[in-house]
């Protein structure tokens, strides 16, 4: 964790690499929690996992930022104009199947927005100049015969505090609601699927101005 934070401090682009299912997303969210106060315009998470068409990468990021593409301008132009003066952390999750489009997007945005930093999770690097890489080792498997104590589980309590996502307002955005002492519910929103699940630990609060998802805290 400390190594990842250090790399993100030194570089504007950090890619967390490693095999699928080893905890890259979880680590990225925890990093975002730890550094979010350094970004006046917040930390934003975009799940590219459900996106199958490279042409939709920029549009997915635009939607995650709460922006509508209603003008005749290209999507990338709208993104660049919006981010040009922002101090913001953009987390792009699950980029491995969209490497070329993700690389073009990140390279363009970093060149146009000096206050932008990007945190990527992918099984492969983007191959961009000045890209910092960190290989994530597999997470240890909990012992089913020794569950965590109740106090440890209560440390990650949160509940949905925004409008309940539906097929009408869902986007490829992962959000978790703000702190509450009662429950620990995580909402994962995608274009094609949505479900409630209980996290094993940790919850995250990132800033969002969109009515389609809640702000996310990691406690």
C-alpha positions as CSV (number, residue, x, y, z in Angstrom):
1,X,0.0,0.0,0.0
2,X,2.7,2.5,1.0
3,X,4.7,1.7,-2.2
4,X,1.6,2.3,-4.3
5,X,1.0,5.7,-2.7
6,X,4.6,6.6,-3.1
7,X,4.5,5.7,-6.8
8,X,1.3,7.7,-7.4
9,X,2.9,10.7,-5.7
10,X,5.9,10.6,-8.0
11,X,4.0,9.7,-11.2
12,X,0.8,11.0,-12.8
13,X,0.1,7.5,-14.1
14,X,0.2,4.4,-12.0
15,X,-0.9,1.0,-13.3
16,X,-1.5,-1.9,-11.0
17,X,-0.9,-5.1,-12.9
18,X,-1.4,-8.8,-12.0
19,X,-3.5,-11.8,-12.7
20,X,-7.3,-11.5,-12.5
21,X,-9.0,-11.8,-9.2
22,X,-6.0,-11.1,-7.0
23,X,-7.2,-7.7,-5.6
24,X,-6.1,-5.0,-8.0
25,X,-9.5,-3.3,-7.8
26,X,-9.6,-3.4,-4.0
27,X,-6.1,-2.0,-3.8
28,X,-7.0,0.8,-6.2
29,X,-10.0,1.8,-4.1
30,X,-8.0,1.9,-0.9
31,X,-5.4,4.0,-2.6
32,X,-8.1,6.4,-3.8
33,X,-9.4,6.6,-0.2
34,X,-5.9,7.4,1.2
35,X,-5.1,10.2,-1.4
36,X,-8.6,11.6,-2.1
37,X,-8.0,14.7,0.1
38,X,-5.1,15.7,-2.2
39,X,-7.5,16.2,-5.1
40,X,-9.9,19.2,-4.7
41,X,-12.1,17.8,-7.6
42,X,-12.3,14.3,-6.1
43,X,-11.5,10.8,-7.1
44,X,-13.6,9.1,-9.7
45,X,-13.9,5.3,-10.4
46,X,-14.8,4.0,-13.9
47,X,-15.3,0.2,-14.3
48,X,-14.4,-0.7,-17.9
49,X,-15.0,-4.4,-17.3
50,X,-18.5,-4.4,-18.9
51,X,-17.3,-2.3,-21.9
52,X,-16.7,-4.4,-25.0
53,X,-16.3,-1.8,-27.7
54,X,-13.1,0.4,-27.6
55,X,-15.1,3.2,-29.2
56,X,-17.1,3.4,-26.0
57,X,-14.2,3.9,-23.5
58,X,-14.3,7.7,-23.7
59,X,-18.1,7.8,-23.5
60,X,-18.0,5.6,-20.4
61,X,-15.6,7.9,-18.7
62,X,-17.7,10.9,-19.6
63,X,-20.8,9.2,-18.0
64,X,-18.8,8.4,-14.9
65,X,-17.9,12.0,-14.5
66,X,-21.6,12.9,-14.6
67,X,-21.4,14.6,-17.9
68,X,-23.9,14.3,-20.8
69,X,-22.7,14.3,-24.4
70,X,-25.3,16.5,-25.9
71,X,-23.1,18.7,-28.1
72,X,-21.9,18.0,-31.6
73,X,-18.3,18.0,-30.3
74,X,-16.4,14.7,-30.1
75,X,-16.5,12.9,-26.8
76,X,-12.8,13.3,-26.3
77,X,-13.0,17.0,-26.8
78,X,-15.7,17.3,-24.2
79,X,-13.6,15.3,-21.7
80,X,-10.5,17.4,-22.4
81,X,-12.4,20.6,-21.9
82,X,-13.9,19.4,-18.6
83,X,-10.7,18.1,-17.1
84,X,-8.3,20.8,-18.4
85,X,-8.4,22.8,-15.1
86,X,-9.3,20.0,-12.7
87,X,-7.2,18.5,-9.9
88,X,-8.6,15.0,-10.0
89,X,-7.8,11.4,-9.6
90,X,-9.3,9.1,-12.3
91,X,-9.3,5.4,-11.5
92,X,-9.8,3.2,-14.6
93,X,-10.6,-0.3,-13.5
94,X,-10.3,-3.5,-15.7
95,X,-8.5,-2.1,-18.7
96,X,-6.8,-5.2,-20.0
97,X,-9.3,-5.9,-22.8
98,X,-9.2,-2.3,-24.0
99,X,-5.5,-1.5,-23.9
100,X,-5.2,0.5,-27.1
101,X,-8.2,2.7,-26.4
102,X,-7.3,3.1,-22.7
103,X,-3.7,4.1,-23.7
104,X,-4.9,6.7,-26.2
105,X,-7.4,8.1,-23.7
106,X,-5.0,8.4,-20.8
107,X,-2.2,9.8,-23.0
108,X,-4.6,12.5,-24.3
109,X,-6.0,13.4,-21.0
110,X,-2.7,13.6,-19.2
111,X,-1.3,15.9,-21.9
112,X,-4.4,18.2,-21.7
113,X,-5.0,18.3,-17.9
114,X,-1.9,19.0,-15.8
115,X,-3.8,18.5,-12.6
116,X,-5.0,15.0,-13.5
117,X,-3.6,11.8,-12.2
118,X,-4.7,8.4,-13.4
119,X,-4.7,5.1,-11.5
120,X,-5.2,2.0,-13.7
121,X,-5.9,-1.7,-13.0
122,X,-5.0,-4.1,-15.7
123,X,-3.5,-7.5,-16.3
124,X,-1.1,-5.7,-18.7
125,X,0.5,-2.2,-18.7
126,X,-0.7,0.5,-21.0
127,X,2.8,1.0,-22.4
128,X,2.7,4.8,-22.0
129,X,5.8,6.9,-21.4
130,X,6.3,7.7,-17.7
131,X,3.9,5.0,-16.7
132,X,4.7,3.7,-13.2
133,X,4.0,0.0,-12.7
134,X,3.3,-2.0,-9.6
135,X,2.7,-5.8,-9.7
136,X,0.0,-6.8,-7.2
137,X,0.7,-10.1,-5.4
138,X,-2.2,-12.4,-4.7
139,X,-4.2,-11.6,-1.5
140,X,-4.1,-14.2,1.2
141,X,-7.1,-16.4,1.6
142,X,-9.1,-16.1,4.9
143,X,-9.3,-19.2,7.0
144,X,-13.0,-20.3,7.0
145,X,-12.5,-21.9,10.4
146,X,-11.4,-18.5,11.9
147,X,-13.7,-15.8,10.8
148,X,-12.8,-12.1,11.6
149,X,-14.1,-10.8,14.9
150,X,-17.3,-8.8,14.9
151,X,-15.5,-5.5,15.7
152,X,-13.3,-6.0,12.6
153,X,-16.4,-6.5,10.4
154,X,-18.1,-3.4,11.9
155,X,-15.2,-1.2,10.9
156,X,-16.5,-1.4,7.3
157,X,-20.1,-0.5,7.8
158,X,-21.8,1.5,5.1
159,X,-25.2,1.7,3.3
160,X,-26.6,3.1,0.1
161,X,-27.3,6.8,0.4
162,X,-28.2,7.8,-3.1
163,X,-31.0,7.0,-5.5
164,X,-31.4,3.2,-6.0
165,X,-29.7,2.4,-9.3
166,X,-31.9,0.8,-12.0
167,X,-31.8,-0.1,-15.6
168,X,-32.9,3.5,-16.4
169,X,-29.9,5.1,-14.7
170,X,-27.2,2.5,-14.5
171,X,-23.7,3.2,-15.9
172,X,-20.4,1.4,-15.9
173,X,-19.5,2.9,-12.5
174,X,-18.7,1.2,-9.3
175,X,-20.0,3.1,-6.3
176,X,-20.3,2.4,-2.6
177,X,-22.5,4.5,-0.3
178,X,-21.5,6.6,2.7
179,X,-20.9,5.5,6.2
180,X,-23.6,4.1,8.4
181,X,-23.4,2.0,11.6
182,X,-26.1,-0.4,10.4
183,X,-24.9,-2.4,7.4
184,X,-22.2,-2.9,4.8
185,X,-23.8,-3.0,1.4
186,X,-21.9,-2.4,-1.9
187,X,-23.6,-1.5,-5.1
188,X,-21.9,-2.4,-8.3
189,X,-23.5,-0.7,-11.4
190,X,-22.9,-1.6,-15.0
191,X,-24.5,-1.2,-18.3
192,X,-25.6,-4.8,-18.4
193,X,-25.9,-6.0,-14.9
194,X,-26.4,-4.8,-11.3
195,X,-26.5,-6.6,-8.0
196,X,-26.2,-6.1,-4.2
197,X,-23.4,-7.8,-2.4
198,X,-21.8,-7.8,1.0
199,X,-18.1,-6.9,1.0
200,X,-15.6,-8.9,3.0
201,X,-14.0,-5.7,4.2
202,X,-13.5,-2.1,3.4
203,X,-15.8,0.4,1.9
204,X,-15.1,3.4,-0.2
205,X,-16.4,6.9,-0.6
206,X,-15.4,8.8,-3.7
207,X,-16.9,12.1,-4.8
208,X,-19.7,12.2,-7.4
209,X,-22.1,14.9,-8.5
210,X,-24.2,12.7,-10.6
211,X,-27.8,11.7,-9.5
212,X,-27.1,8.2,-10.8
213,X,-24.7,7.1,-8.1
214,X,-23.7,7.8,-4.6
215,X,-20.5,9.2,-3.3
216,X,-18.2,6.5,-2.1
217,X,-16.2,6.3,1.2
218,X,-13.6,3.7,2.3
219,X,-13.6,3.5,6.0
